Amino acid sequence: MSPFPDGAPCWADAMFPDVAAARDFYGQVLGWTFDDLGEEYGNYTMALVDGKPVAALMPVMPGPDAPALWNLYLATSDAAAVTGRVEGLGGTVAMGPEDVGGFGITSSLRDPAGTAFSLWQPNTHPGFGLTEVPGAYAWAEVYTRDAPATDRFFPELFGYQVGVMEDPEMDFRIWSMAGRPVLGRMAMTDDDFPPEVPSYVNVYFSVPDCDAALDTAVRLGGQVHYGPTTTPFGRFAAVSDQQGASFSVIDTGTTEGEMPPMT
């Protein structure tokens, strides 16, 4: 049984051309230590906070050059059943479901807007060992080029309740399970995103000091794409590491303003 409800984020990992460089970057920015599972598991490397797994790094697969990027896994108690519904809802199945060394069963999927994500049906690896502490997963948002298609797909696939933020400056929704927010959804615009940026999932990691994390990221060759800015949810910024993988950092202890109304 998963400790996470179906449809909730439960794991994140990223492929890198240079895993050693990624270890150095995230070790300094997020305070991670690492456990390489060895050649038997493709040098899949667990990132740890206080000895508990919070994410993973791995080498890129052989073949055409692939960009470094973060991938989010959503929990499911039946990966085969959820995967079987994806194409009927307009999505695509890139891989799976398949067993991953006894750790669990996964599928790699895309929503109708092209947003890549994965499923995780746990066996020996339940997912995040910690969340919402410095260095650990904090939140995630689906950034979509086709909001109507994304809005049909995910709530139908997982049964999310949908909250719409009343903000005339952005089209933002929060998806919840049993009244608990699990994911955000942001509509991308040409004014805010270059046309070559596709739909994607933005993963947030918690930090004790957003500005200090950004200073470290930039010193190590990363880039700041947005922020830092302080909101009712925390002080955050969107960044990329020195290999181009995008993510966000957030200090949830530093807030400003009132929570926006939701309908």
QUIQUI-V673402 format. One line per field, one symbol per residue. ss: DSSP state (a for helix, b for strand, c for the rest). burial: # if it has 24 or more other ideal C-beta (glycine too) atoms within 12 Angstrom, else .. Layout:
ss->???
burial->???
//
This chain:
ss->ccccccccbbbbbbbbccaaaaaaaaaaaaccbbbbccaaacccbbbbbccbbbbbbbbcccccccccbbbbbbbcccaaaaaaaaaaaccbbbbbbbbccccbbbbbbbcccccbbbbbbbccccccccbcccccbbbbbbbbccaaaaaaaaaaaaccbbbbbccccccbbbbbbccbbbbbbbbccccccccccccbbbbbbbcccaaaaaaaaaacccbbbbbbbbbccbbbbbbbcccccbbbbbbccccccccccbc
burial->.#.##############.#..###########.#........#######...########.......##########.#..##.##..###.#..##..#..####################..#.#####..##############.###.###.##.#.##.#.....#######...########........#.#############.##.###.#.#.##.###.#.####################.#.........
//
